[in-house]
Amino acid sequence: MSTAPDQQPTPYNGPVRTVIINNSSSSAASPSAAASAAVGGYGGVRRRRQSAWVHFWLLMCTAGIGNVLYAMSVSRWNRDRDL
């Protein structure tokens, strides 16, 4: 179904989605902390994640022993930094 060139299409009157953004500031959070959290981090230290490709190649090259050592290394790194 198309409209004629001189006729405006009817507007869509579907359900309205409500978006709530919590921008309240508290005394505990400074503006710089809020800004750094908004751009992807607080303090610059991020949780280290395990790579599927590293696990794949370790499985191929070390018969699974390297996977265990790699997983222990990443877990220890995160635990030492309380992440």
VENQUIKA-V181585 format. One record per residue. RES is the residue in three letters. PHI is phi in whole degrees, -180 to 180 (none if undefined). OMEGA is omega in whole degrees, -180 to 180 (NA if undefined). BURIAL is b if it has 16 or more other ideal C-beta (glycine too) atoms within 10 Angstrom, else e. Layout:
RES:PHI:OMEGA:BURIAL
RES:PHI:OMEGA:BURIAL
This chain:
MET:none:179:e
SER:-123:179:e
THR:-98:177:e
ALA:-70:-177:e
PRO:-59:-179:e
ASP:-95:-177:e
GLN:-109:178:e
GLN:-80:177:e
PRO:-70:179:e
THR:-74:-180:e
PRO:-71:178:e
TYR:-82:180:e
ASN:-113:-179:e
GLY:-83:-180:e
PRO:-66:180:e
VAL:-93:179:e
ARG:-90:179:e
THR:-96:178:e
VAL:-113:-180:e
ILE:-111:178:e
ILE:-115:-179:e
ASN:-89:180:e
ASN:-109:-179:e
SER:-72:179:e
SER:-103:178:e
SER:-115:-179:e
SER:-71:-178:e
ALA:-78:-177:e
ALA:-103:178:e
SER:-85:179:e
PRO:-61:179:e
SER:-70:177:e
ALA:-68:179:e
ALA:-66:-180:e
ALA:-68:-180:e
SER:-69:177:e
ALA:-68:-179:e
ALA:-71:-178:e
VAL:-96:169:e
GLY:115:176:e
GLY:179:176:e
TYR:-128:179:e
GLY:86:176:e
GLY:84:-180:e
VAL:-103:180:e
ARG:-113:178:e
ARG:-67:179:e
ARG:-80:-179:e
ARG:-106:-180:e
GLN:-87:-177:e
SER:-93:179:e
ALA:-66:180:e
TRP:-68:177:e
VAL:-64:178:e
HIS:-62:179:e
PHE:-61:-177:e
TRP:-69:175:e
LEU:-66:177:b
LEU:-64:-180:e
MET:-69:-172:e
CYS:-96:-174:e
THR:-124:178:e
ALA:57:174:e
GLY:96:-180:e
ILE:-66:179:e
GLY:-64:177:b
ASN:-61:-179:b
VAL:-64:-179:e
LEU:-66:179:e
TYR:-66:179:b
ALA:-63:178:e
MET:-65:180:e
SER:-64:-180:e
VAL:-67:179:b
SER:-64:178:e
ARG:-65:179:e
TRP:-60:179:e
ASN:-69:-179:e
ARG:-66:-180:e
ASP:-65:-179:e
ARG:-102:-180:e
ASP:54:180:e
LEU:-107:NA:e
